[in-house]
């Protein structure tokens, strides 16, 4: 998810507005239509992915459960319960627990993505007899997004026996280019959530969450809301997204600039990354991951690079310049090492939050870009290609394994 290969956006959620207070029924014709992202559900590929994983039953079951609600309070309970169950089902499937539900490989992140959209579309267009205010509908969507993305399921055991690691992933994106796309960062999140990795410094518990590819969700500070409660509790964090072909990158520097690439709702936004207290906002933030150790280690099939490049407008200048060795003093950001899309933005936001919490010198954290997840030879035409193939599955499994190996190195070096 870089400006080179990007396209996504994030979480349509977060409005906790709305309570159990009675709402006046929405005016006739005022019910929101499905979003651009949700409308893709009607295409053949999403239907096939859902059917071949058994996740096609999820939206149907959710619709039936929601239909039994007789108040906003009851609807909220249904949304939270069903959203949490979707996340657990996706994690269990990825980690080999319970039935596979079909012939689609268990490591696939796409059933979670498309099933969630089926659920959000239902909430967005639902017209219950008791009526929903705009704020209540937004609150239900927010609860559904958070619970189905693992954001309410982060659990670390007490005591000092285990190190604590926090990892984030993303939804698939650039779906108008190829609707078959899977995101290896989201697949890695499902494979790693709640697992314990063994390191030379002892065991480490990994907890993961997944974010949408939507600019508005980031503007609404969904990243900060989801991660702030945990940053003072963990020993290491890394945000993860899909980046360049054939390589991993540890991104050294993140920039405070949005480059405008369209997100999953086909919305493009250009400008300074909007954060609280913009008067104290830096143009750049930096990784505190042990990048040299990660790059030097043998973590898997793909080479790993310490990416130091940025694009800046030098102090006193007006034209963007690419700098191979990081930003110069007083410069204005136009792209971090990870570009100027949502992968750069999540890295910028979380490392800025780390710094504002006073954790820069004590909490290792930053961003890792995975290789682009490619289909196998002969399956490269989106119009005629299969939704999966052996090469595609192998590539995803290799990327997941290497993300895990990178975490082992990072924990060992940072301890």
C-alpha positions as CSV (number, residue, x, y, z in Angstrom):
1,X,0.0,0.0,0.0
2,X,2.4,2.6,-1.1
3,X,2.0,5.6,-3.4
4,X,3.7,3.2,-5.9
5,X,1.2,0.4,-5.7
6,X,-1.5,1.8,-3.6
7,X,-5.0,2.6,-3.3
8,X,-6.9,2.2,-0.2
9,X,-8.6,3.8,2.6
10,X,-9.9,3.0,6.1
11,X,-12.6,2.2,8.6
12,X,-16.1,3.5,8.0
13,X,-17.0,3.7,11.7
14,X,-16.2,5.3,15.0
15,X,-19.2,7.5,15.6
16,X,-20.2,6.5,19.1
17,X,-22.9,9.1,18.9
18,X,-26.3,7.8,19.5
19,X,-27.5,6.1,22.6
20,X,-30.5,4.1,23.6
21,X,-32.6,7.2,23.6
22,X,-35.6,6.9,21.3
23,X,-35.1,8.1,17.8
24,X,-37.6,9.5,15.4
25,X,-38.1,7.4,12.3
26,X,-36.0,8.5,9.3
27,X,-37.8,10.5,6.7
28,X,-39.0,8.4,3.7
29,X,-36.3,8.0,1.2
30,X,-33.5,9.1,3.6
31,X,-32.0,5.7,4.2
32,X,-28.4,5.7,2.9
33,X,-27.7,3.7,-0.2
34,X,-24.8,1.1,-0.1
35,X,-21.4,2.6,-0.5
36,X,-19.2,2.1,-3.5
37,X,-17.3,-0.5,-1.6
38,X,-20.4,-2.3,-0.6
39,X,-21.8,-2.3,-4.1
40,X,-18.9,-4.5,-5.3
41,X,-20.5,-7.3,-3.4
42,X,-22.9,-7.9,-6.3
43,X,-20.1,-9.0,-8.6
44,X,-19.3,-12.7,-9.3
45,X,-15.9,-12.8,-7.6
46,X,-17.0,-11.7,-4.1
47,X,-19.9,-14.2,-4.3
48,X,-17.5,-17.0,-5.2
49,X,-15.1,-16.2,-2.4
50,X,-17.9,-16.2,0.1
51,X,-19.3,-19.4,-1.2
52,X,-16.0,-21.3,-1.3
53,X,-15.2,-20.3,2.3
54,X,-18.7,-20.9,3.8
55,X,-18.8,-17.2,4.7
56,X,-21.8,-16.6,2.4
57,X,-24.0,-17.6,5.3
58,X,-22.6,-14.8,7.6
59,X,-24.6,-11.8,6.1
60,X,-27.7,-13.9,5.9
61,X,-27.5,-15.0,9.5
62,X,-26.8,-11.4,10.5
63,X,-29.8,-10.1,8.6
64,X,-32.1,-12.6,10.4
65,X,-30.7,-11.7,13.8
66,X,-30.9,-8.0,13.1
67,X,-34.5,-8.4,12.1
68,X,-35.4,-9.7,15.6
69,X,-34.3,-6.5,17.2
70,X,-37.2,-4.4,18.6
71,X,-35.2,-1.4,19.8
72,X,-31.9,0.4,19.2
73,X,-30.4,-1.2,22.3
74,X,-31.3,-4.7,21.0
75,X,-29.9,-3.9,17.6
76,X,-26.6,-2.8,19.2
77,X,-26.3,-6.1,21.1
78,X,-26.8,-8.0,17.8
79,X,-24.2,-5.9,16.0
80,X,-21.6,-6.3,18.7
81,X,-22.2,-10.0,19.1
82,X,-22.2,-10.8,15.4
83,X,-19.3,-8.6,14.6
84,X,-17.2,-10.2,17.3
85,X,-18.2,-13.6,16.1
86,X,-17.1,-12.8,12.5
87,X,-13.7,-11.8,13.7
88,X,-13.3,-14.9,15.8
89,X,-14.5,-17.1,12.9
90,X,-12.0,-15.6,10.5
91,X,-9.1,-16.0,13.0
92,X,-10.1,-19.5,13.8
93,X,-10.3,-20.4,10.1
94,X,-6.9,-18.9,9.4
95,X,-5.4,-20.8,12.3
96,X,-6.9,-24.2,11.5
97,X,-9.7,-24.3,14.1
98,X,-13.1,-25.5,13.1
99,X,-14.4,-26.3,9.6
100,X,-12.8,-24.7,6.6
101,X,-16.3,-24.2,5.1
102,X,-15.1,-24.8,1.5
103,X,-12.1,-25.3,-0.7
104,X,-10.6,-21.8,-0.4
105,X,-7.3,-22.0,1.5
106,X,-7.5,-21.1,5.2
107,X,-4.9,-18.4,5.0
108,X,-7.2,-16.3,2.8
109,X,-8.2,-12.9,4.3
110,X,-10.9,-12.1,1.7
111,X,-13.8,-14.0,3.3
112,X,-13.6,-11.7,6.3
113,X,-13.5,-8.6,4.1
114,X,-16.5,-9.5,1.9
115,X,-18.6,-10.9,4.7
116,X,-18.1,-7.7,6.7
117,X,-19.3,-5.6,3.8
118,X,-22.4,-7.8,3.6
119,X,-23.1,-6.9,7.2
120,X,-22.4,-3.2,6.9
121,X,-24.6,-2.9,3.8
122,X,-27.4,-4.5,5.8
123,X,-27.0,-2.0,8.6
124,X,-26.7,0.9,6.2
125,X,-29.9,0.2,4.4
126,X,-31.9,-1.3,7.3
127,X,-35.3,0.4,8.1
128,X,-36.5,-1.1,11.4
129,X,-40.1,-0.3,12.5
130,X,-38.8,1.5,15.6
131,X,-36.8,4.0,13.5
132,X,-33.1,4.9,13.5
133,X,-31.6,8.4,13.8
134,X,-28.6,9.1,11.6
135,X,-26.4,9.1,14.7
136,X,-27.7,5.7,15.8
137,X,-27.1,4.2,12.4
138,X,-23.6,5.6,12.4
139,X,-23.0,4.2,15.9
140,X,-24.2,0.7,14.8
141,X,-21.8,0.8,11.8
142,X,-19.0,1.9,14.1
143,X,-19.7,-1.0,16.5
144,X,-19.7,-3.4,13.7
145,X,-16.5,-2.1,12.2
146,X,-14.6,-2.2,15.5
147,X,-15.8,-5.6,16.6
148,X,-15.3,-7.3,13.2
149,X,-11.8,-6.0,12.9
150,X,-10.4,-7.3,16.2
151,X,-10.2,-3.8,17.7
152,X,-12.3,-4.8,20.7
153,X,-10.7,-8.3,21.1
154,X,-7.1,-7.3,22.1
155,X,-6.2,-9.3,25.2
156,X,-2.8,-9.5,26.8
157,X,-2.2,-11.8,29.8
158,X,-1.0,-10.2,33.1
159,X,2.5,-10.5,34.5
160,X,5.9,-10.3,32.9
161,X,6.2,-13.8,31.5
162,X,5.3,-12.8,28.0
163,X,6.4,-9.9,25.8
164,X,3.5,-8.1,24.2
165,X,3.4,-7.3,20.5
166,X,0.8,-5.3,18.6
167,X,0.4,-5.8,14.8
168,X,-2.0,-4.1,12.4
169,X,-3.1,-5.1,8.9
170,X,-5.3,-3.7,6.1
171,X,-8.2,-4.7,3.9
172,X,-7.7,-5.6,0.3
173,X,-7.6,-2.5,-2.0
174,X,-7.4,-1.4,-5.7
175,X,-10.4,-3.7,-6.2
176,X,-11.5,-1.9,-9.4
177,X,-8.1,-2.9,-10.9
178,X,-8.5,-6.5,-9.8
179,X,-11.4,-7.5,-7.6
180,X,-9.7,-10.8,-6.8
181,X,-7.1,-9.0,-4.7
182,X,-6.1,-10.3,-1.2
183,X,-4.0,-8.3,1.2
184,X,-1.1,-10.2,2.8
185,X,-1.1,-7.8,5.8
186,X,-4.7,-8.7,6.6
187,X,-3.9,-12.3,6.1
188,X,-0.9,-12.0,8.5
189,X,-3.1,-10.4,11.1
190,X,-5.5,-13.3,11.0
191,X,-2.7,-15.9,11.1
192,X,-1.0,-14.2,14.1
193,X,-3.8,-12.9,16.3
194,X,-3.6,-14.3,19.8
195,X,-0.6,-16.5,18.9
196,X,2.6,-16.9,21.0
197,X,5.9,-16.7,19.1
198,X,9.0,-18.1,20.6
199,X,12.1,-15.9,20.7
200,X,15.6,-16.2,22.2
201,X,14.3,-13.7,24.8
202,X,11.3,-15.8,25.7
203,X,7.7,-16.0,24.4
204,X,5.8,-13.1,22.9
205,X,2.1,-12.8,22.7
206,X,0.9,-11.2,19.4
207,X,-2.4,-9.3,19.2
208,X,-3.7,-7.9,15.9
209,X,-6.3,-5.6,14.4
210,X,-7.2,-4.8,10.8
211,X,-8.1,-1.3,9.4
212,X,-10.1,-0.2,6.4
213,X,-8.8,1.5,3.3
214,X,-10.8,4.7,3.6
215,X,-9.5,8.2,4.1
216,X,-12.5,9.3,6.1
217,X,-12.0,6.7,8.8
218,X,-8.4,7.9,9.3
219,X,-9.6,11.5,9.4
220,X,-12.0,10.4,12.1
221,X,-9.0,9.1,14.1
222,X,-10.0,5.5,14.1
223,X,-6.4,4.5,14.3
224,X,-5.7,6.5,17.4
225,X,-8.9,5.4,19.1
226,X,-8.1,1.7,18.4
227,X,-4.5,1.7,19.4
228,X,-4.0,4.4,22.1
229,X,-5.2,2.1,24.9
230,X,-2.5,-0.4,24.2
231,X,0.7,1.5,23.3
232,X,1.7,2.0,27.0
233,X,1.2,-1.7,27.6
234,X,3.1,-3.3,24.7
235,X,6.8,-4.1,24.2
236,X,6.7,-3.6,20.4
237,X,4.3,-2.7,17.6
238,X,4.4,-2.7,13.9
239,X,1.9,-1.5,11.3
240,X,2.0,-3.7,8.2
241,X,0.7,-3.2,4.7
242,X,1.3,-4.4,1.1
243,X,4.0,-2.5,-0.7
244,X,6.4,-3.3,-3.5
245,X,6.8,-6.3,-5.8
246,X,9.2,-8.9,-4.5
247,X,10.5,-7.3,-1.4
248,X,9.9,-6.3,2.2
249,X,10.7,-2.8,3.4
250,X,11.2,-1.4,6.9
251,X,10.2,2.2,6.4
252,X,12.6,4.5,8.2
253,X,10.6,7.8,7.9
254,X,6.9,8.6,7.6
255,X,5.5,11.9,6.2
256,X,2.6,14.1,7.1
257,X,1.1,14.2,3.6
258,X,-1.8,12.6,1.8
259,X,-1.2,12.0,-1.8
260,X,-4.8,11.6,-3.0
261,X,-4.8,8.1,-4.4
262,X,-8.4,6.8,-4.4
263,X,-9.5,4.6,-1.5
264,X,-11.9,1.7,-1.4
265,X,-14.9,4.1,-1.9
266,X,-13.0,5.8,-4.8
267,X,-12.4,8.9,-2.8
268,X,-9.1,10.7,-3.1
269,X,-7.8,13.2,-0.5
270,X,-4.8,15.4,-0.8
271,X,-3.3,17.5,2.0
272,X,-1.6,17.5,5.3
273,X,-2.5,14.4,7.5
274,X,-5.2,15.7,9.9
275,X,-4.3,15.0,13.5
276,X,-5.2,16.6,16.9
277,X,-3.1,19.7,17.9
278,X,-1.9,20.5,14.3
279,X,0.1,23.4,15.7
280,X,2.6,20.9,17.2
281,X,2.4,18.4,14.3
282,X,5.8,17.4,12.9
283,X,6.4,16.9,9.1
284,X,8.2,13.6,9.8
285,X,8.2,10.7,12.2
286,X,10.7,7.9,12.4
287,X,10.7,4.2,13.1
288,X,12.1,2.8,16.3
289,X,12.1,-0.7,15.1
290,X,15.5,-2.4,15.1
291,X,15.7,-2.1,11.3
292,X,19.4,-3.1,10.9
293,X,18.9,-6.4,12.7
294,X,15.7,-7.1,10.7
295,X,17.4,-6.4,7.4
296,X,20.5,-8.4,8.3
297,X,18.6,-11.5,9.5
298,X,17.6,-14.4,7.3
299,X,13.8,-14.1,7.7
300,X,12.6,-15.8,4.6
301,X,12.4,-15.9,0.8
302,X,12.0,-12.2,0.1
303,X,14.8,-9.7,0.6
304,X,14.2,-7.0,3.3
305,X,15.4,-3.4,2.8
306,X,16.0,-0.5,5.1
307,X,14.1,2.1,3.1
308,X,15.4,5.6,3.8
309,X,14.0,7.5,0.8
310,X,11.4,10.3,1.1
311,X,10.0,13.0,-1.1
312,X,10.2,16.5,0.4
313,X,9.9,20.2,-0.5
314,X,13.2,21.5,0.9
315,X,13.2,24.5,3.2
316,X,12.7,27.6,1.1
317,X,11.8,25.6,-1.9
318,X,8.6,25.0,-3.9
319,X,9.3,21.8,-5.9
320,X,9.2,18.3,-4.5
321,X,12.6,16.5,-4.4
322,X,13.3,12.8,-3.8
323,X,15.9,12.3,-1.1
324,X,17.5,8.8,-0.8
325,X,18.8,9.3,2.7
326,X,15.8,10.9,4.5
327,X,14.5,14.4,5.0
328,X,16.6,17.5,5.3
329,X,16.1,20.1,8.1
330,X,13.0,22.2,7.8
331,X,11.6,20.4,4.8
332,X,7.9,19.8,4.1
333,X,6.7,16.2,3.6
334,X,5.3,15.0,0.3
335,X,5.9,11.3,0.8
336,X,7.5,9.1,3.4
337,X,9.5,6.0,2.6
338,X,6.2,4.2,2.3
339,X,4.6,6.7,0.0
340,X,1.7,9.0,0.7
341,X,-1.2,6.6,0.9
342,X,-2.8,5.1,3.9
343,X,0.1,2.8,4.8
344,X,2.3,5.8,5.2
345,X,-0.5,7.5,7.1
346,X,-1.1,4.7,9.6
347,X,2.7,4.6,10.2
348,X,2.8,8.4,10.7
349,X,-0.2,8.4,13.0
350,X,0.9,5.5,15.3
351,X,4.5,6.7,15.6
352,X,3.3,10.3,16.3
353,X,1.0,8.8,19.0
354,X,4.0,6.9,20.4
355,X,6.0,10.1,20.5
356,X,3.2,12.2,22.0
357,X,2.8,9.6,24.7
358,X,6.5,10.0,25.6
359,X,7.4,6.5,24.4
360,X,9.8,7.3,21.5
361,X,12.9,6.1,23.4
362,X,11.3,3.1,25.1
363,X,8.9,1.6,22.6
364,X,10.1,0.0,19.4
365,X,7.6,0.6,16.6
366,X,7.3,1.4,13.0
367,X,6.0,0.2,9.6
368,X,6.8,-2.9,7.5
369,X,5.7,-3.2,3.9
370,X,5.2,-6.7,2.6
371,X,5.7,-7.8,-1.0
372,X,2.8,-7.4,-3.4
373,X,0.8,-10.6,-3.3
374,X,0.9,-11.9,-6.8
375,X,-1.1,-14.6,-8.6
376,X,0.6,-17.6,-10.1
377,X,1.9,-17.7,-13.6
378,X,-0.8,-17.8,-16.2
379,X,-3.4,-16.3,-13.8
380,X,-2.8,-12.6,-14.2
381,X,-5.8,-11.5,-16.1
382,X,-8.4,-10.0,-13.7
383,X,-11.2,-10.5,-16.3
384,X,-10.7,-14.2,-16.9
385,X,-8.4,-15.4,-14.1
386,X,-9.3,-17.7,-11.2
387,X,-9.9,-16.3,-7.7
388,X,-7.0,-18.4,-6.4
389,X,-4.2,-20.7,-7.5
390,X,-1.3,-22.7,-5.9
391,X,1.2,-20.0,-6.6
392,X,-1.0,-17.3,-5.1
393,X,-1.5,-19.4,-1.9
394,X,2.2,-20.2,-1.7
395,X,3.1,-16.5,-2.0
396,X,0.7,-15.5,0.7
397,X,1.9,-18.3,3.1
398,X,5.5,-17.3,2.5
399,X,4.7,-13.6,3.3
400,X,2.9,-14.6,6.4
401,X,5.8,-16.8,7.6
402,X,8.2,-14.0,6.9
403,X,6.2,-11.4,8.8
404,X,6.3,-13.8,11.8
405,X,10.0,-14.2,11.4
406,X,10.5,-10.5,11.3
407,X,8.6,-10.1,14.6
408,X,10.9,-12.7,16.2
409,X,14.0,-10.8,15.2
410,X,12.4,-7.5,16.3
411,X,11.5,-8.8,19.7
412,X,14.9,-10.4,20.3
413,X,16.8,-7.3,19.3
414,X,14.6,-4.8,21.1
415,X,14.5,-6.7,24.4
